[in-house]
Amino acid sequence: MNEAVRQYLEKDYTALKGMSSVGSALVAAKLIERQSTDGIVGPIAEIGTYEGRYFIAMALSAKPDDGLIAIDTFHWPDEGVKDRFLANCKKFGIAESRITVHKGNSADLSGSALKSLMGAESRFCHVDGDHTYDAGLHDLRIAYETMSADGVLCLDDMLHPMYPELTVAVADFLKNHHDLVVFAVIDRDPATVGASKKKFLSAPKYLCCKRPRLQYYQNALKELVPDMLMTRVSSFSGNNALILIP
């Protein structure tokens, strides 16, 4: 892992506002770097960027010429979110000129509109938008429609007790799209969500890829994060998914 992202994850990640754990960001960073090493190309995208905590980890792991796409309404909790996001990116050496920012609701984007924003099919997309059933289904659909054959979708807040319909939406989508598989589940890391949030640990991320790349990504994780691997696996509609414990 390159030094910039290592320093960010070890020293600065938890200082930025956000809920995604440092363990899941570490996994994303290592996968993005492995993709680059193996010649997998394409932009890095995020639906639900907020102030950039997870986005920066992905961006620091990407190649300098990779497209970076940030999608958010940027209005909660106030209209200063976008400015804080860009300031955070600048602080960690990610120039605004590298980032395509879409200020708006992802519900208004079609798959073709998202692909136009990205300029190419994505190789890694973090989906962390509105957590209702319809919105979650829509975000997954457009992310799926714009992912490359070698791409990864990282789906946030699965099995979260506050957003049960989000997990149902993903399950329904997977039933109808057999070419998309969950290759790993990343459990929540309590150390990075705060003591007051520890009762809400059931909020893993699903890592998804196209079925022909299932073995590739599972082998990559076994090599990249062996200490996170659980001996047991999850079962998903015809395939087993690795379980990662940060």
C-alpha positions as semicolon CSV with decimal commas, in nm:
position;residue;x (nm);y (nm);z (nm)
1;M;0,000;0,000;0,000
2;N;0,140;0,341;-0,092
3;E;0,261;0,568;0,187
4;A;0,003;0,844;0,131
5;V;-0,294;0,617;0,188
6;R;-0,119;0,435;0,472
7;Q;-0,060;0,762;0,657
8;Y;-0,415;0,877;0,590
9;L;-0,571;0,558;0,724
10;E;-0,344;0,534;1,028
11;K;-0,340;0,900;1,135
12;D;-0,617;1,103;0,974
13;Y;-0,911;0,886;0,868
14;T;-1,105;0,895;1,192
15;A;-1,061;1,272;1,225
16;L;-1,289;1,325;0,926
17;K;-1,665;1,302;0,967
18;G;-1,823;0,982;0,842
19;M;-1,933;0,635;0,947
20;S;-1,747;0,389;0,722
21;S;-1,481;0,205;0,918
22;V;-1,109;0,229;0,862
23;G;-1,099;-0,149;0,816
24;S;-1,333;-0,134;0,517
25;A;-1,138;0,160;0,372
26;L;-0,818;-0,041;0,404
27;V;-0,973;-0,327;0,208
28;A;-1,095;-0,089;-0,064
29;A;-0,753;0,076;-0,088
30;K;-0,575;-0,256;-0,124
31;L;-0,818;-0,382;-0,387
32;I;-0,786;-0,063;-0,592
33;E;-0,408;-0,089;-0,582
34;R;-0,426;-0,457;-0,683
35;Q;-0,650;-0,365;-0,975
36;S;-0,390;-0,113;-1,092
37;T;-0,110;-0,369;-1,061
38;D;-0,308;-0,618;-1,268
39;G;-0,398;-0,370;-1,541
40;I;-0,762;-0,315;-1,447
41;V;-0,854;0,039;-1,546
42;G;-1,148;0,273;-1,507
43;P;-1,272;0,556;-1,287
44;I;-1,338;0,541;-0,912
45;A;-1,687;0,654;-0,812
46;E;-1,888;0,714;-0,497
47;I;-2,260;0,767;-0,449
48;G;-2,299;0,942;-0,115
49;T;-1,968;1,120;-0,063
50;Y;-2,050;1,347;0,232
51;E;-1,724;1,513;0,349
52;G;-1,497;1,265;0,174
53;R;-1,374;1,028;0,442
54;Y;-1,402;0,711;0,229
55;F;-1,356;0,893;-0,102
56;I;-1,011;1,016;-0,002
57;A;-0,896;0,665;0,086
58;M;-1,003;0,545;-0,258
59;A;-0,854;0,845;-0,437
60;L;-0,517;0,810;-0,266
61;S;-0,508;0,446;-0,379
62;A;-0,590;0,528;-0,740
63;K;-0,350;0,614;-1,019
64;P;-0,292;0,987;-1,087
65;D;-0,481;0,968;-1,418
66;D;-0,783;0,778;-1,283
67;G;-1,115;0,958;-1,297
68;L;-1,266;1,038;-0,956
69;I;-1,643;1,090;-0,936
70;A;-1,823;1,221;-0,627
71;I;-2,204;1,217;-0,619
72;D;-2,403;1,369;-0,333
73;T;-2,678;1,620;-0,267
74;F;-2,418;1,801;-0,052
75;H;-2,690;1,972;0,149
76;W;-2,691;1,780;0,480
77;P;-2,640;1,889;0,751
78;D;-2,584;2,223;0,575
79;E;-2,489;2,372;0,239
80;G;-2,122;2,386;0,337
81;V;-2,071;2,011;0,289
82;K;-1,936;2,039;-0,065
83;D;-1,682;2,304;0,033
84;R;-1,566;2,091;0,327
85;F;-1,538;1,789;0,100
86;L;-1,319;1,974;-0,149
87;A;-1,110;2,125;0,132
88;N;-1,054;1,778;0,278
89;C;-0,945;1,647;-0,062
90;K;-0,705;1,938;-0,108
91;K;-0,558;1,880;0,239
92;F;-0,458;1,529;0,137
93;G;-0,320;1,622;-0,202
94;I;-0,618;1,543;-0,424
95;A;-0,658;1,834;-0,664
96;E;-1,008;1,958;-0,740
97;S;-0,924;1,934;-1,111
98;R;-0,910;1,554;-1,076
99;I;-1,261;1,527;-0,931
100;T;-1,591;1,528;-1,115
101;V;-1,844;1,649;-0,858
102;H;-2,214;1,594;-0,920
103;K;-2,424;1,795;-0,673
104;G;-2,765;1,637;-0,696
105;N;-2,979;1,339;-0,608
106;S;-2,858;1,011;-0,754
107;A;-3,224;0,921;-0,802
108;D;-3,224;1,166;-1,092
109;L;-2,937;0,987;-1,267
110;S;-2,985;0,708;-1,518
111;G;-2,717;0,454;-1,587
112;S;-2,627;0,630;-1,912
113;A;-2,607;0,967;-1,734
114;L;-2,376;0,819;-1,470
115;K;-2,154;0,665;-1,736
116;S;-2,138;1,003;-1,910
117;L;-2,025;1,162;-1,583
118;M;-1,758;0,897;-1,535
119;G;-1,641;0,893;-1,895
120;A;-1,596;0,514;-1,885
121;E;-1,715;0,210;-1,695
122;S;-1,608;0,214;-1,330
123;R;-1,358;-0,025;-1,177
124;F;-1,462;0,056;-0,818
125;C;-1,783;0,220;-0,698
126;H;-1,878;0,277;-0,334
127;V;-2,257;0,298;-0,296
128;D;-2,361;0,484;0,019
129;G;-2,660;0,693;-0,085
130;D;-3,017;0,713;0,045
131;H;-3,093;0,400;0,247
132;T;-3,459;0,344;0,153
133;Y;-3,563;0,041;-0,053
134;D;-3,639;0,230;-0,375
135;A;-3,336;0,458;-0,355
136;G;-3,102;0,173;-0,266
137;L;-3,234;-0,037;-0,553
138;H;-3,192;0,254;-0,794
139;D;-2,837;0,331;-0,683
140;L;-2,738;-0,033;-0,713
141;R;-2,896;-0,054;-1,057
142;I;-2,709;0,243;-1,203
143;A;-2,383;0,135;-1,038
144;Y;-2,428;-0,213;-1,186
145;E;-2,510;-0,075;-1,530
146;T;-2,189;0,129;-1,533
147;M;-1,938;-0,115;-1,379
148;S;-1,672;-0,273;-1,597
149;A;-1,641;-0,649;-1,643
150;D;-1,355;-0,638;-1,389
151;G;-1,517;-0,383;-1,158
152;V;-1,616;-0,390;-0,791
153;L;-1,925;-0,252;-0,620
154;C;-1,891;-0,179;-0,249
155;L;-2,235;-0,158;-0,084
156;D;-2,263;0,018;0,250
157;D;-2,476;-0,049;0,558
158;M;-2,593;-0,399;0,479
159;L;-2,784;-0,569;0,765
160;H;-2,801;-0,236;0,949
161;P;-3,084;-0,241;1,207
162;M;-3,190;0,111;1,108
163;Y;-3,216;0,034;0,734
164;P;-3,348;-0,322;0,691
165;E;-3,514;-0,249;0,357
166;L;-3,178;-0,158;0,205
167;T;-3,056;-0,515;0,253
168;V;-3,384;-0,647;0,110
169;A;-3,336;-0,429;-0,199
170;V;-2,989;-0,572;-0,256
171;A;-3,114;-0,929;-0,207
172;D;-3,394;-0,870;-0,459
173;F;-3,150;-0,726;-0,709
174;L;-2,910;-1,019;-0,675
175;K;-3,193;-1,266;-0,734
176;N;-3,261;-1,103;-1,070
177;H;-2,898;-1,047;-1,173
178;H;-2,717;-1,378;-1,144
179;D;-2,403;-1,239;-1,304
180;L;-2,344;-1,016;-0,998
181;V;-2,210;-1,191;-0,688
182;V;-2,107;-1,095;-0,336
183;F;-1,746;-1,205;-0,300
184;A;-1,688;-1,071;0,053
185;V;-1,861;-0,921;0,355
186;I;-1,667;-0,666;0,561
187;D;-1,786;-0,649;0,920
188;R;-1,804;-0,316;1,103
189;D;-1,497;-0,210;1,302
190;P;-1,615;-0,075;1,641
191;A;-1,294;0,118;1,699
192;T;-1,376;0,371;1,429
193;V;-1,745;0,437;1,486
194;G;-1,723;0,558;1,844
195;A;-1,820;0,406;2,176
196;S;-2,172;0,548;2,159
197;K;-2,231;0,370;1,827
198;K;-2,113;0,024;1,931
199;K;-2,466;-0,104;1,967
200;F;-2,507;-0,049;1,591
201;L;-2,234;-0,281;1,468
202;S;-2,458;-0,473;1,228
203;A;-2,369;-0,257;0,929
204;P;-2,124;-0,449;0,711
205;K;-2,030;-0,373;0,353
206;Y;-2,085;-0,616;0,067
207;L;-1,816;-0,638;-0,200
208;C;-1,962;-0,744;-0,535
209;C;-1,817;-0,835;-0,873
210;K;-1,922;-1,008;-1,194
211;R;-1,937;-1,385;-1,150
212;P;-1,636;-1,464;-1,375
213;R;-1,415;-1,253;-1,145
214;L;-1,529;-1,415;-0,819
215;Q;-1,220;-1,631;-0,776
216;Y;-0,986;-1,349;-0,875
217;Y;-1,113;-1,113;-0,605
218;Q;-1,139;-1,378;-0,336
219;N;-0,783;-1,489;-0,404
220;A;-0,672;-1,125;-0,393
221;L;-0,828;-1,076;-0,049
222;K;-0,673;-1,396;0,083
223;E;-0,335;-1,257;-0,017
224;L;-0,389;-0,891;0,075
225;V;-0,570;-0,916;0,411
226;P;-0,513;-1,270;0,546
227;D;-0,538;-1,152;0,907
228;M;-0,895;-1,031;0,849
229;L;-1,028;-1,359;0,713
230;M;-1,277;-1,558;0,914
231;T;-1,264;-1,936;0,878
232;R;-1,637;-1,953;0,806
233;V;-1,805;-1,803;0,498
234;S;-2,137;-1,645;0,402
235;S;-2,373;-1,814;0,158
236;F;-2,523;-1,608;-0,125
237;S;-2,744;-1,761;-0,395
238;G;-2,505;-2,017;-0,532
239;N;-2,172;-1,888;-0,410
240;N;-1,986;-1,842;-0,084
241;A;-1,856;-1,501;0,024
242;L;-1,554;-1,443;0,242
243;I;-1,609;-1,275;0,579
244;L;-1,358;-1,008;0,677
245;I;-1,323;-0,892;1,036
246;P;-1,121;-0,567;1,072
